[in-house]
Amino acid sequence: LPQPAVSVGNVGQLAIDLVISTLDMTKVGYFYTDCLVPMVGNNPYATAGENSVELSINAEVYSLPLKKLVVLQIRSPFIKNKSKTFCQTLLSWVKSSKCARVVLLSSSHAYQRDDEQLLGTPLRYLLTPDLQKAVGGLMQELNWKEMEKIAAYPGINDAEKILHIPGGGITKLLFTESCTKGIQMAVLLKFCSEGDNIPDAFALVNYLNEWLQLTKSEVNASSPWKIPSSWRLLFGNGLPPALF
């Protein structure tokens, strides 16, 4: 179950857009909750006039049985003080639906990195203890960098370390709750800034693809990912025509 955190630059949501569009996933239902700001719009993955008038709401579920893949897309922010309720509802659904693993795509403020986080790649991962046992070795083979913990009281007590994901929305809460409940969850995130976050979304979804091998690059193709039609309306001329 890949899903986004509503985080800085909406990078996770954009990355999930690319997954749904590229794999041509089928919408199988809605995730009903009163924790998200209500919204409705046209089909963001329309490919023709016939399906462009289909309506989409703030949280929807897509499926691809061939790859045993279910995706949750979230399209609106959380209502104040409702994020914890949402996390509890989501994890309850994950357990009742018997989802084997959850992959949370997220982002964090680049300007709030500490010295260690400034080094190397801007991509990081986290694994709950239950998932660490299963895929921890693979992450080492991929040469991925685990999200560093930072000093709880810098300059006063550098020995006490905490997980800090500024701009990450529900990322830390959902991860810690999954650790407590024994859910296999991975967090994949990218340090970024608000602005044109298309490159960040591509970087994050390629990071995901390194692990899950959702799609393969075709020979002479610039990118294996299919841009959803809604991006033209969202970003206008900011995207090269060749991407569509």
C-alpha positions as CSV (number, residue, x, y, z in Angstrom):
1,L,0.0,0.0,0.0
2,P,1.9,3.1,-1.2
3,Q,0.4,6.3,0.0
4,P,1.4,9.9,0.4
5,A,1.9,12.1,3.5
6,V,0.5,15.6,2.9
7,S,3.9,17.2,3.4
8,V,6.1,20.1,2.1
9,G,5.8,20.6,-1.7
10,N,3.1,17.8,-2.0
11,V,6.0,15.6,-3.2
12,G,4.4,12.4,-2.0
13,Q,1.1,13.1,-3.6
14,L,2.8,14.0,-7.0
15,A,4.8,10.8,-6.8
16,I,1.6,8.8,-6.2
17,D,0.0,10.5,-9.2
18,L,2.9,9.2,-11.3
19,V,2.4,5.6,-10.0
20,I,-1.4,5.6,-10.6
21,S,-1.1,7.2,-14.1
22,T,1.8,5.0,-15.3
23,L,0.4,1.7,-14.1
24,D,-3.1,2.7,-15.3
25,M,-4.5,1.6,-11.9
26,T,-8.3,1.2,-11.5
27,K,-10.2,3.2,-8.9
28,V,-11.9,0.7,-6.6
29,G,-13.3,2.9,-3.9
30,Y,-13.1,5.9,-1.6
31,F,-11.5,6.3,1.8
32,Y,-14.2,8.1,3.6
33,T,-13.1,10.3,6.5
34,D,-14.1,13.5,8.1
35,C,-10.5,14.3,8.9
36,L,-9.7,15.8,5.5
37,V,-10.9,19.1,4.0
38,P,-13.8,18.1,1.6
39,M,-13.1,18.6,-2.1
40,V,-14.4,17.3,-5.5
41,G,-13.0,17.6,-9.0
42,N,-12.8,16.0,-12.4
43,N,-10.8,12.8,-13.0
44,P,-7.1,13.7,-12.7
45,Y,-6.0,10.8,-14.8
46,A,-8.4,11.3,-17.7
47,T,-7.2,9.9,-21.0
48,A,-10.3,10.8,-23.1
49,G,-13.4,12.9,-23.1
50,E,-15.5,10.0,-21.9
51,N,-13.7,9.6,-18.6
52,S,-12.8,13.2,-18.0
53,V,-16.2,13.9,-16.4
54,E,-15.8,11.3,-13.7
55,L,-15.6,12.9,-10.3
56,S,-12.8,12.5,-7.8
57,I,-12.8,13.3,-4.1
58,N,-10.2,13.9,-1.3
59,A,-9.1,10.3,-0.6
60,E,-9.4,7.5,-3.1
61,V,-8.2,3.9,-3.4
62,Y,-6.7,2.4,-6.6
63,S,-5.8,-1.2,-7.3
64,L,-3.6,-3.3,-9.6
65,P,-4.1,-7.0,-8.7
66,L,-1.4,-8.2,-11.1
67,K,1.2,-6.6,-8.9
68,K,-0.7,-7.1,-5.7
69,L,-0.7,-3.3,-5.3
70,V,-3.2,-1.0,-3.7
71,V,-2.6,2.8,-3.6
72,L,-4.3,5.4,-1.5
73,Q,-4.2,8.9,-2.9
74,I,-4.9,11.9,-0.6
75,R,-5.7,15.2,-2.3
76,S,-6.5,17.7,0.5
77,P,-5.0,18.8,3.8
78,F,-6.0,17.7,7.2
79,I,-8.6,19.5,9.3
80,K,-7.0,20.9,12.5
81,N,-6.6,18.5,15.3
82,K,-7.8,15.6,13.2
83,S,-4.5,14.1,12.0
84,K,-4.2,11.6,14.9
85,T,-7.8,10.4,14.4
86,F,-7.0,9.9,10.7
87,C,-3.8,7.9,11.5
88,Q,-5.8,5.6,13.8
89,T,-8.5,5.1,11.2
90,L,-6.0,4.4,8.5
91,L,-4.0,1.9,10.4
92,S,-7.2,0.1,11.5
93,W,-8.2,-0.2,7.8
94,V,-4.7,-1.4,6.9
95,K,-5.0,-4.2,9.5
96,S,-8.6,-5.2,8.6
97,S,-7.7,-5.2,4.9
98,K,-4.6,-7.4,5.6
99,C,-2.2,-5.1,3.7
100,A,1.2,-6.7,3.9
101,R,3.2,-3.5,3.9
102,V,2.7,0.2,3.8
103,V,5.0,2.6,2.0
104,L,4.6,6.2,3.0
105,L,6.0,8.7,0.5
106,S,6.9,12.0,2.2
107,S,9.1,15.1,2.2
108,S,10.8,17.3,4.7
109,H,12.1,20.9,4.8
110,A,15.5,21.1,3.2
111,Y,16.4,24.2,5.1
112,Q,16.0,22.5,8.5
113,R,18.6,19.7,7.9
114,D,21.4,19.4,10.4
115,D,25.1,19.1,9.3
116,E,24.9,15.3,8.8
117,Q,21.8,15.5,6.7
118,L,23.5,17.9,4.3
119,L,25.9,15.2,3.2
120,G,25.2,13.0,0.2
121,T,21.8,12.2,-1.3
122,P,18.6,14.2,-0.3
123,L,16.7,10.9,-0.1
124,R,16.1,9.0,3.1
125,Y,14.2,6.0,4.4
126,L,12.8,4.6,7.7
127,L,11.7,1.1,8.5
128,T,9.5,-0.1,11.3
129,P,11.1,-3.0,13.4
130,D,8.9,-5.6,11.7
131,L,9.8,-4.5,8.2
132,Q,13.5,-4.0,9.2
133,K,13.7,-7.8,9.7
134,A,12.4,-8.5,6.2
135,V,14.1,-5.9,4.0
136,G,16.8,-4.2,6.1
137,G,19.5,-6.2,4.2
138,L,18.1,-5.1,0.9
139,M,18.3,-1.4,1.8
140,Q,21.9,-1.9,2.7
141,E,22.5,-3.5,-0.7
142,L,20.8,-0.5,-2.4
143,N,23.2,1.8,-0.4
144,W,20.3,3.8,0.9
145,K,20.7,6.2,3.8
146,E,18.5,5.9,6.8
147,M,16.9,9.0,8.2
148,E,19.2,10.4,10.9
149,K,18.0,11.2,14.3
150,I,19.0,14.6,15.7
151,A,19.9,15.9,19.1
152,A,16.9,16.6,21.3
153,Y,18.6,19.6,22.9
154,P,21.4,20.7,20.6
155,G,24.4,22.2,22.4
156,I,22.9,21.1,25.8
157,N,22.5,17.3,25.5
158,D,23.7,15.9,22.2
159,A,23.5,12.3,23.4
160,E,19.7,12.2,23.4
161,K,18.5,11.7,19.9
162,I,15.0,12.1,18.4
163,L,13.3,11.6,15.1
164,H,12.6,15.0,13.6
165,I,10.7,15.4,10.2
166,P,9.9,19.1,9.9
167,G,7.3,19.7,7.1
168,G,6.5,16.0,7.0
169,G,2.9,16.3,8.1
170,I,1.6,13.0,9.6
171,T,4.8,11.1,8.7
172,K,6.3,10.9,12.2
173,L,3.0,10.1,13.9
174,L,2.0,7.4,11.4
175,F,5.5,5.9,11.5
176,T,5.6,5.7,15.4
177,E,2.1,4.4,15.5
178,S,3.0,1.7,13.0
179,C,6.0,0.7,15.1
180,T,3.7,0.4,18.2
181,K,1.1,-1.7,16.3
182,G,3.5,-4.0,14.6
183,I,2.7,-2.8,11.1
184,Q,5.3,-3.2,8.4
185,M,5.8,0.3,7.2
186,A,8.6,2.0,5.2
187,V,8.9,5.8,4.9
188,L,10.6,7.1,1.8
189,L,11.2,10.9,1.9
190,K,13.1,13.7,0.1
191,F,14.4,16.9,1.5
192,C,13.0,19.7,-0.6
193,S,11.6,23.3,-0.6
194,E,8.3,24.7,-1.7
195,G,8.2,25.7,-5.4
196,D,8.3,23.6,-8.6
197,N,8.4,20.2,-7.0
198,I,8.1,18.1,-10.2
199,P,11.8,17.1,-10.1
200,D,11.4,16.1,-6.4
201,A,8.4,13.9,-7.3
202,F,10.4,12.2,-10.0
203,A,13.3,11.7,-7.7
204,L,11.0,10.2,-5.0
205,V,9.1,7.8,-7.3
206,N,12.4,6.7,-8.9
207,Y,13.6,6.0,-5.3
208,L,10.5,3.9,-4.7
209,N,11.0,2.1,-8.0
210,E,14.6,1.1,-7.1
211,W,13.0,-1.1,-4.4
212,L,9.7,-2.2,-5.7
213,Q,10.4,-2.4,-9.4
214,L,7.0,-1.1,-10.4
215,T,8.0,-0.2,-13.9
216,K,11.0,-0.6,-16.2
217,S,12.7,2.1,-18.3
218,E,12.2,1.5,-22.0
219,V,15.2,1.8,-24.3
220,N,15.6,5.4,-25.6
221,A,12.8,6.6,-23.3
222,S,13.6,9.7,-21.2
223,S,11.4,8.5,-18.3
224,P,9.3,5.4,-17.6
225,W,6.7,7.6,-15.9
226,K,3.4,8.7,-17.5
227,I,2.5,12.3,-16.6
228,P,-1.2,12.6,-15.6
229,S,-3.4,14.9,-17.7
230,S,-4.2,17.0,-14.6
231,W,-0.6,18.2,-14.3
232,R,-1.1,20.3,-17.5
233,L,-3.8,22.3,-15.7
234,L,-1.9,22.4,-12.4
235,F,1.5,23.5,-13.8
236,G,0.6,25.0,-17.1
237,N,3.5,25.7,-19.4
238,G,6.0,24.7,-16.6
239,L,6.2,21.2,-18.1
240,P,7.8,20.6,-21.5
241,P,5.2,19.5,-24.1
242,A,7.3,16.3,-24.7
243,L,6.2,15.0,-21.3
244,F,2.6,14.7,-22.4
